[in-house]
Amino acid sequence: MPSKAIYFYGIAPCTGGLAFGYDTGSMSGILAMHQFLEYFDHPSNFLQGGITSAILAGAFAGSLLTGAFLADRLGRKKTILLGSALFTIGCAVSCAANNVQALVSGRVINGLGNGCLAMMVPLYQSEIAPREIRGRIISVQQCFINFGILIAFWIQFGTSYIQGSAAWRIPMGLQMIATVTLHISMYFLPESPRWLVQQDRHQEALAVLAKLHSGGNLDDTYVLSELGEIRAKIALEKLYPAPSYFQLLFGSERRRMYIGIGVQLWQSLTGINVIMYYAVFLFQQAGITGTTGSLLANGIQGVVLNLSTLPNMYYMDKWGRRNPMIIGGIGMGVSMMIIGVLMKTQGDPIYDSLTQKTNFAFASDAASRTTIAFVYIYVAVFGLTWACVAWVYPPEIFSMNMRGRATSMTTATNWFVNFWFALYIPTAMNKISWALYIIFAGLCYLMAIVIYLFYPESAGKTLEEMDLLFQKGRTQWVFRDKEATMIGSLLEHDLLTGEVLVSALAKGGALAVHIEDKV
């Protein structure tokens, strides 16, 4: 039974996700406020995309810089402290902006901190949580992201009634509450025990593991077993140099690297971030008239996203990673296809000169309501399946000596793809409207096929066990490898009775031994 301390230390850093989600949700409503549009002299679609995507450009750089220079040198804790400080500075600059240049600059700084936190918080969680609840712990980060989106939607709805620039400055400024909370709380959280072992600080690692699992008992069998397994794995890894970014992409670990990148790529290609960034405009396209009405529909969408993510978070370690990704791809594809077909066959495009967007007048109220319903169904399917897994899966599959850089690259993929989406989607919603949803439907179907063919199951396996999924001689056609698609440990070993997994990766295998045999 995992201790309460595991849940506390795993959930506390998730306020970084709250800030991330809040920013994602805030821009969709702010861009629709006449107070914002008038203050910045009615920015064009492309400029609106630039303002939105500025944080993503910063996050792309922040993620790669964190992986290259900070995560393994400073440690997980100090890096999160730095990221939360940067995020807070960016929020302050954006809130006080009096021109577009200042606003974009603040959002770039925002992004540097966000890119750091988005990769470091799940990485930190993965390294302190036991395999039985690792998926659930990391999934809480996504729940906080969704809750941030929900809060932002309703705060925008409320502040939209305020006259003047306070209508959009207040939502931007309130974001600092989450980042300051994260910064303060990190001073009281332990360092990752795996990073401590990597630095040969074994006594500190033992103390952290004891705090996490046994209420501080340094002689607990489970604690000693886990420390022994971590030490054995990292000792082996130290025989080989940590791979560079180039080696990760083109060397012997490229398969693992591209699978990790693929998860973040596919989540972006579902179109979910387009929905989150420009949801208000989507609802206007679907036939909801007026800023207030679309903001209200946006708030309801936030409720749907939060409620649908909760079962995913709680049951992730039972459902696994593969099946939700496959089922979710199909479900989201069907939803997107129906939205696009209804817009094409039942909608009449109308240009709105204020928002500079193309909306649709539907042939009947039933067609409009059905379109809106499938937007909610799409969001619910995403919440039940893909919402959590893209942040859980990458930190799980990488070895300790590559986890910092590899996770930074997978996260940077998310930012890179979404930067271009955020920049050009406002224009695409105008130019190709209904066809955009058909394109996303096709990508969702393709995603389900690729996951089925190539992605192994990581649920129920220790981080030290993951190398066995990618050892030489194992087929890359994962659907043909029954063991690689099953939830649970590849080798039976019980930390509670003192069994530890000793890797023998150079020989392509592993064995379980008792802790007393290792001491």
C-alpha positions in Angstrom: 0.0 0.0 0.0 1.7 3.3 -1.1 2.2 5.7 1.7 0.3 9.0 2.0 3.7 10.8 1.7 4.0 9.6 -1.9 0.7 11.2 -2.8 1.6 14.4 -1.0 5.1 14.8 -2.6 3.8 13.7 -6.0 0.8 16.1 -6.1 2.4 19.2 -4.5 4.4 20.2 -7.7 1.3 20.0 -9.8 0.6 23.7 -9.3 3.0 24.1 -12.2 0.4 22.3 -14.3 -2.3 24.6 -12.9 -0.4 27.6 -14.2 0.2 25.9 -17.6 -3.5 25.0 -18.0 -4.6 28.5 -16.8 -2.5 30.1 -19.5 -3.8 27.7 -22.2 -7.4 28.4 -21.2 -7.0 32.1 -20.7 -6.0 33.1 -24.2 -9.1 31.6 -25.9 -11.4 34.0 -24.0 -9.1 37.0 -23.9 -8.8 37.0 -27.7 -12.6 37.2 -28.0 -12.9 40.2 -25.6 -13.7 43.5 -27.2 -11.7 45.2 -24.4 -8.6 43.3 -25.5 -9.2 43.7 -29.2 -9.8 47.5 -28.8 -6.7 48.0 -26.6 -4.4 46.4 -29.1 -6.1 48.0 -32.1 -7.9 44.9 -33.4 -4.9 42.6 -34.2 -5.0 40.5 -37.4 -5.6 36.7 -37.3 -1.8 36.2 -37.8 -0.9 38.6 -35.0 -3.5 36.9 -32.7 -1.7 33.6 -33.5 1.6 35.2 -32.8 0.5 36.4 -29.4 -0.9 33.0 -28.5 2.1 31.1 -29.9 4.7 33.3 -28.2 4.5 31.2 -25.0 5.0 28.0 -27.1 8.1 29.4 -28.7 9.5 30.1 -25.3 8.5 26.7 -24.0 10.2 25.0 -26.9 13.5 26.7 -26.0 12.9 26.3 -22.3 12.4 22.6 -22.6 15.5 21.9 -24.6 17.7 24.2 -22.5 16.5 22.5 -19.3 17.3 19.1 -20.7 20.7 20.1 -22.0 22.0 22.2 -19.1 19.9 22.1 -16.0 18.0 18.9 -15.2 21.0 16.6 -14.6 23.4 19.3 -13.2 21.2 21.3 -10.8 18.9 18.4 -9.9 15.1 18.1 -10.2 14.2 20.3 -7.3 16.4 23.4 -8.1 15.4 23.2 -11.7 11.7 23.4 -10.8 12.5 26.3 -8.5 14.1 28.2 -11.4 11.3 27.4 -13.8 8.6 28.6 -11.4 10.5 31.9 -10.9 10.8 32.5 -14.7 7.1 31.7 -15.1 6.2 34.2 -12.5 8.3 37.0 -14.1 6.7 36.3 -17.4 3.2 36.6 -15.9 4.0 39.9 -14.4 5.4 41.3 -17.7 2.3 40.1 -19.6 -0.1 41.5 -17.1 1.6 45.0 -17.2 2.0 45.1 -21.0 1.0 48.3 -22.7 1.8 47.2 -26.2 2.0 44.1 -28.3 5.8 43.9 -28.1 5.7 43.8 -24.3 2.9 41.3 -24.2 4.7 39.0 -26.6 8.0 39.4 -24.6 6.2 38.5 -21.3 4.7 35.4 -22.9 8.1 34.3 -24.3 9.5 34.5 -20.7 6.3 32.7 -19.5 7.1 30.0 -22.0 10.7 29.5 -20.9 9.4 28.7 -17.4 6.5 26.7 -18.7 8.8 24.6 -20.9 11.0 23.9 -17.9 8.1 22.9 -15.6 6.1 20.9 -18.2 9.0 18.4 -18.6 10.4 18.6 -15.0 7.3 18.0 -13.0 6.3 14.7 -14.6 10.0 13.6 -14.6 10.2 14.4 -10.9 6.9 12.6 -10.2 8.0 9.5 -12.2 11.2 9.3 -10.1 9.6 9.4 -6.7 6.5 7.3 -7.4 6.4 3.4 -7.2 5.2 1.5 -10.3 1.8 0.6 -8.7 0.6 4.2 -8.8 3.1 6.0 -11.0 0.6 6.6 -13.7 -2.0 7.9 -11.3 0.5 10.3 -9.7 1.8 11.8 -13.0 -1.8 12.0 -14.2 -2.7 14.4 -11.4 -0.5 16.9 -13.3 -2.9 16.7 -16.3 -5.9 17.1 -13.9 -4.3 20.3 -12.6 -3.7 21.5 -16.2 -7.4 20.8 -16.9 -8.5 22.5 -13.7 -6.4 25.5 -14.7 -8.2 25.6 -18.0 -11.5 25.4 -16.3 -10.7 28.3 -13.8 -9.4 30.4 -16.7 -12.6 29.9 -18.7 -14.9 31.0 -15.9 -12.6 33.9 -14.7 -12.7 35.2 -18.3 -16.4 34.9 -18.3 -16.6 37.0 -15.2 -14.1 39.6 -16.1 -15.6 40.1 -19.6 -18.2 42.3 -17.9 -15.5 44.7 -16.7 -14.8 47.7 -18.8 -11.3 48.7 -19.8 -8.0 46.7 -19.9 -8.7 45.2 -16.4 -10.9 42.7 -18.2 -7.9 40.9 -19.6 -5.2 42.1 -17.2 -6.9 40.4 -14.2 -7.0 36.9 -15.8 -3.3 37.2 -16.8 -2.2 38.5 -13.3 -4.1 35.8 -11.3 -1.9 33.2 -13.0 1.0 34.2 -10.7 -0.8 32.7 -7.7 -0.1 29.2 -9.0 3.5 29.8 -9.9 4.4 31.5 -6.6 2.7 28.6 -4.7 4.8 26.1 -6.6 8.0 28.0 -5.9 7.3 28.2 -2.2 6.2 24.5 -1.9 9.3 23.2 -3.7 11.5 24.3 -0.8 9.8 21.7 1.4 9.9 18.8 -1.0 12.7 16.2 -1.3 15.1 15.8 -4.2 14.6 12.8 -6.6 16.3 9.7 -5.0 17.3 8.5 -8.4 19.1 11.8 -9.2 20.8 11.6 -5.7 22.1 8.0 -6.5 23.3 9.3 -9.9 25.4 11.9 -7.9 26.7 9.1 -5.5 24.7 10.7 -2.6 23.4 7.3 -1.5 22.7 8.2 2.2 20.6 11.2 1.1 18.8 8.9 -1.4 18.1 6.4 1.3 16.7 9.1 3.6 14.4 10.3 0.8 13.1 6.8 0.0 12.5 6.2 3.7 10.5 9.4 3.9 8.5 8.4 0.9 7.8 4.8 1.8 8.3 4.0 5.5 7.8 7.1 7.6 11.5 7.7 7.9 12.5 4.1 8.8 16.0 3.6 7.1 15.9 -0.2 7.8 12.7 -0.9 6.0 13.0 -3.9 3.6 11.1 -2.2 0.7 13.2 1.0 1.0 16.5 -1.0 1.0 15.3 -3.1 -1.9 14.3 -0.1 -4.0 17.6 1.6 -3.3 19.5 -1.6 -4.2 17.6 -1.8 -7.5 18.3 1.9 -8.3 22.0 1.6 -7.4 22.4 -1.5 -9.6 20.7 0.1 -12.6 22.6 3.4 -12.4 25.9 1.7 -11.8 25.4 -0.2 -15.0 24.4 3.0 -16.8 27.6 4.8 -15.6 29.6 2.3 -17.6 28.2 4.0 -20.7 28.3 7.8 -21.4 25.1 9.7 -21.3 23.8 10.0 -24.9 23.8 13.4 -26.7 20.8 14.7 -28.5 22.3 13.5 -31.7 22.8 10.0 -30.4 19.3 9.9 -29.0 17.9 10.7 -32.4 20.3 8.6 -34.6 22.0 6.2 -32.2 21.1 2.9 -30.7 18.3 4.4 -28.6 16.6 6.0 -31.5 13.6 3.7 -31.4 12.9 4.6 -27.8 13.4 8.3 -28.6 11.0 8.3 -31.5 8.4 6.5 -29.6 8.6 9.1 -26.8 8.5 12.0 -29.3 5.6 10.3 -31.1 3.4 10.3 -28.0 3.7 14.1 -27.6 3.4 14.6 -31.4 0.2 12.5 -31.7 -1.4 14.3 -28.7 -0.7 17.6 -30.4 -2.1 16.3 -33.7 -5.4 15.3 -32.1 -6.2 19.0 -32.3 -6.9 19.4 -28.6 -4.7 22.4 -28.1 -6.4 24.1 -31.0 -9.7 23.5 -29.2 -8.3 24.9 -26.0 -6.6 28.0 -27.5 -9.4 28.9 -29.8 -12.4 27.3 -28.3 -14.5 30.5 -28.2 -14.0 30.9 -31.9 -14.9 27.3 -32.5 -18.2 27.6 -30.6 -18.9 30.8 -32.6 -18.3 28.7 -35.8 -20.6 26.1 -34.5 -23.4 28.6 -34.3 -23.3 30.2 -30.8 -23.6 34.0 -31.3 -22.1 36.7 -29.2 -19.0 36.8 -27.0 -20.9 36.1 -23.8 -22.6 33.0 -25.2 -19.4 31.5 -26.6 -17.5 32.2 -23.3 -20.3 30.4 -21.4 -20.0 27.4 -23.8 -16.3 27.5 -23.3 -16.8 27.3 -19.5 -19.0 24.2 -19.9 -16.4 22.6 -22.0 -13.9 23.1 -19.2 -16.2 21.2 -16.8 -16.5 18.4 -19.3 -12.7 18.1 -19.7 -12.2 18.0 -15.9 -14.9 15.5 -15.2 -13.8 13.1 -18.0 -10.1 13.2 -17.0 -10.8 12.0 -13.4 -11.5 8.3 -14.3 -8.4 8.3 -16.6 -6.3 9.5 -13.7 -7.6 7.1 -11.2 -7.7 3.9 -13.4 -4.6 4.6 -15.6 -2.5 2.0 -13.9 -5.3 -0.6 -14.4 -6.3 0.5 -18.0 -2.7 0.8 -19.1 -1.3 3.2 -21.7 -1.8 1.4 -25.1 -5.5 0.7 -25.1 -6.7 4.2 -24.1 -4.5 5.7 -26.8 -5.9 3.4 -29.4 -9.5 3.8 -28.4 -9.1 7.6 -27.9 -7.7 8.0 -31.4 -10.8 6.3 -32.9 -13.3 8.2 -30.7 -11.8 11.6 -31.4 -11.5 10.9 -35.1 -15.2 10.1 -35.3 -16.1 13.3 -33.4 -13.9 15.5 -35.5 -15.3 13.9 -38.7 -18.9 14.5 -37.7 -18.1 18.2 -36.8 -16.5 18.8 -40.2 -19.3 17.0 -42.2 -22.0 19.0 -40.4 -20.2 22.3 -41.1 -19.9 21.4 -44.8 -23.4 20.0 -45.4 -25.5 22.1 -42.9 -23.6 25.3 -42.4 -23.4 28.6 -44.3 -20.1 30.5 -43.7 -20.4 34.1 -42.5 -17.5 36.5 -42.0 -17.4 38.4 -38.6 -15.5 41.7 -39.2 -15.0 42.3 -35.4 -13.2 39.0 -34.6 -12.0 38.6 -38.2 -13.3 35.0 -38.1 -15.6 32.9 -40.3 -18.6 31.6 -38.4 -21.4 29.3 -39.6 -25.2 29.9 -39.8 -26.7 26.4 -39.7 -29.7 25.2 -41.7 -31.4 24.2 -38.4 -31.0 24.5 -34.7 -30.6 20.7 -34.5 -27.5 20.8 -36.8 -25.9 23.5 -34.6 -26.7 21.7 -31.4 -25.3 18.5 -32.8 -22.1 20.2 -33.8 -21.7 21.7 -30.3 -22.5 18.3 -28.7 -19.7 16.6 -30.7 -17.3 19.2 -29.6 -18.1 18.2 -26.0 -17.9 14.5 -26.9 -14.5 15.0 -28.5 -13.3 16.8 -25.4 -14.7 14.0 -23.2 -13.0 11.3 -25.2 -9.7 13.1 -25.0 -10.1 13.5 -21.2 -10.9 9.8 -20.8 -7.9 8.6 -22.9 -5.1 10.9 -24.2 -5.3 13.7 -21.6 -2.9 12.1 -19.1 -0.9 9.5 -21.1 1.2 11.9 -23.2 2.8 13.3 -20.0 3.0 9.9 -18.2 4.5 7.7 -20.9 7.7 9.5 -22.0 9.4 9.8 -18.5 8.6 6.2 -17.9 10.4 4.6 -20.9 13.8 6.3 -20.7 16.8 5.2 -18.7 18.1 7.4 -15.9 21.2 8.5 -18.0 19.0 9.7 -20.8 15.8 10.7 -19.1 16.6 14.4 -18.7 17.6 15.1 -22.3 15.1 12.7 -23.8 12.1 14.0 -21.8 13.1 17.6 -22.8 13.1 16.5 -26.4 9.7 14.9 -26.2 8.2 17.9 -24.5 9.9 20.3 -27.0 8.0 18.3 -29.7 4.7 19.3 -28.1 5.7 22.9 -28.0 7.1 23.0 -31.5 4.0 21.5 -33.1 1.6 23.6 -31.1 3.6 26.8 -31.8 2.8 26.4 -35.5 -0.8 25.4 -34.8 -1.4 28.4 -32.6 0.2 30.7 -35.1 -1.7 29.5 -38.2 -4.9 28.0 -36.9 -6.8 31.3 -36.8 -6.0 31.7 -40.5 -6.9 28.1 -41.2 -10.2 28.4 -39.4 -11.0 31.2 -41.8 -9.6 29.7 -45.0 -10.5 26.1 -44.9 -13.0 26.0 -41.9 -14.8 22.6 -42.0 -11.9 20.9 -43.8 -9.7 21.5 -40.8 -11.8 19.2 -38.7 -11.7 16.5 -41.4 -7.8 16.7 -41.4 -7.7 16.3 -37.6 -10.1 13.3 -37.9 -7.7 11.6 -40.3 -4.7 12.2 -38.0 -6.6 10.7 -35.1 -7.3 7.5 -37.1 -3.7 7.3 -38.2 -2.6 7.8 -34.6 -4.6 4.8 -33.4 -3.0 2.6 -36.1 0.5 3.6 -35.2 0.0 3.1 -31.5 -1.4 -0.4 -32.1 1.5 -1.4 -34.3 4.6 0.1 -32.5 4.0 1.2 -28.9 4.7 -1.1 -25.9 2.8 -1.1 -22.7 4.7 0.6 -19.8 2.1 0.3 -17.0 3.0 -1.8 -14.0 6.7 -1.9 -14.7 9.5 -0.3 -12.7 11.6 2.4 -14.3 14.6 0.1 -14.0 12.7 -2.6 -15.9 11.9 -0.5 -19.0 15.1 -1.4 -20.8 13.8 -4.9 -21.3 11.1 -3.5 -23.6 13.7 -2.1 -25.9 16.5 -4.7 -25.8 18.1 -6.0 -29.0 16.3 -8.8 -30.7 12.9 -7.8 -29.5 10.5 -7.2 -32.4 9.6 -3.6 -33.2 6.2 -4.7 -34.3 4.8 -4.6 -30.8 1.4 -5.9 -31.6 3.1 -9.3 -32.3 4.9 -9.3 -28.9 2.3 -10.4 -26.4 4.5 -9.7 -23.4 5.2 -6.2 -24.5 1.5 -5.3 -24.8 0.6 -6.7 -21.3 0.1 -4.6 -18.2 2.4 -5.6 -15.4 6.0 -6.5 -14.6 8.1 -8.3 -17.2 10.0 -10.2 -14.4 8.3 -11.1 -11.1 10.2 -9.6 -8.2 8.8 -8.4 -4.9 10.5 -5.4 -3.3 8.5 -6.1 -0.1 10.3 -9.4 0.4 13.7 -8.0 -0.5 13.9 -9.0 -4.2 15.6 -6.5 -6.5 16.0 -6.5 -10.3 19.6 -6.5 -11.4 20.0 -5.3 -15.0 22.3 -7.1 -17.3 21.6 -4.9 -20.3 24.9 -5.6 -22.0 23.7 -9.2 -22.2 20.1 -8.2 -23.1 18.5 -9.5 -19.9 17.9 -9.1 -16.2 17.5 -11.3 -13.1 16.0 -10.9 -9.6 18.1 -11.4 -6.5 17.5 -10.8 -2.8 18.8 -7.6 -1.2 21.0 -9.5 1.2 22.8 -11.1 -1.8 23.7 -7.6 -2.9 24.9 -6.1 0.3 
